[in-house]
Amino acid sequence: MKINIPGQIVAGNYQVVLKAFSEEYYDGTDERDAILFDITVNQFHDMQIWIDETVESQIKTTAPGRTVRYLLNVTNNGNVPDIPTLHNHTKSGDEWNPTPDMGSLSKWNIEFAMVEDFDTELPREIPCTVLGVGEAAPEYGCAYHDDGTWSLAEMPAYTTVQIVVIVDISPTATLANREIGIKVLSNYGSSPNGDTDETPSWADSCTIDSDNDGVLDNVYPCDTNEQVLRIRLRAPDLEITNYQIDSDNRDAPVGEMIPVVVEIANTGNVHATDINIVLCEDETEDNLRNNICSEENIAYRQVIGAIMPPDDSGSSEPVKITLLYPVTAGNHDVQVIVDPGNLIIEANENNNRKNIGELSSENGWLDVAFEVAGEWSVPTMILLLTIALMAVAGMV
């Protein structure tokens, strides 16, 4: 005789009764014999973390300074309730660190949150409860403990919850492909006496693709406690590499133009489009530190459709453009700024400005004086004529 145990059954003691009945009629019970089988289903622990590829992607493309979110599923595939914990891992060279840490991504930050009403039109992200020293974890949701551990509330056997992995990328992150590993651990520890397939090593993970050929290194049975997340950092990096002004042409008569030749390169790994370049005069230091030029201080503006990144050989030709500075009376401190206001997300926002020095009108402060005098001369003449006419009218 063979007794098949269901695939999803909670741990405990069970009884199976096998009874024999007679085909002959008998006044009373027709049961002739019974055999009792005592069956014990041992505890089985198996926490799993996985991505549903119909709603989420393992690979995301973003830029430094951005935040990305991954929707993951955590399943208690064991036959007893479990309280799982969540941990983030990084790589040292080509090997995954068995100890949770941020490694070379120390300026990055990772947090977790729960997702409620996932199967509705309005799913909600619920932050984890932050616990103080000695505080107990809540009965529902997730918690961040004072020792830096993230935990989920107790999960009944054979249940699944949705979590969000929130990755804050450092603004100074290098433009490259990065991998982050998320591990879920059972409250009962690792194999052989705890989680059935969990080991400290990542070499047996079900989500490892070491050669990036799109084919996973391991097939089931493998470690289902780990999920690799891939982030591709892509961003342009606009840089003013050079500028030229004729040394004999830094002043000119009011109303004329002074040509300023500017070279701009894109040293990032993706193209930039609709790039504004301005000549900014007499702007405040606070605004300049943030690459901001007030509209009233923009002397000249030009827009470039696109600047491509370096090719596969790593070389690129800077774009050379000529900006025309319209001369106004006086001496003016002029800056050339690419992408004023930092509207384009770049790998480095600190190389978008050059101080090209002072540009002035031909007579400097004298032109300002003449301009002021000119502004006042016409109203003064009108006033004098008005007074004269009133005097004549009075005499008449």
Secondary structure, DSSP 8 states (H G I E B T S, - for coil): ------SS--SEEEEEEEEEE-SS--SS--EEEEEEEEEEE---B-EEEE--TTT--SEEEE-TT-EEEEEEEEEE-SSS-B--EEEEE-EETTEE-SS---GGGTT-EEEEEEEESTTSSS-EEEE-EE--TT----SSSEEE-TTS-EEE--B-TTEEEEEEEEEE--TT--SSEEEEEEEEE-TT-STTTSBTT--S-STTBTT--TT-SSS-S--SSSBTTEEEEEEEE----EEEEEEE--GGGSEE-TT-EEEEEEEEEE-SSS-EEEEEEEEEES--HHHHHTT---GGGEEEEEEEEEE----TTS----EEEEEEEE--SSEEEEEEEESTT--S--S-STTSEEEEEEEEETTTHHHHHHHHHHHHHHHHHHHHHHHHHHHHHHH-
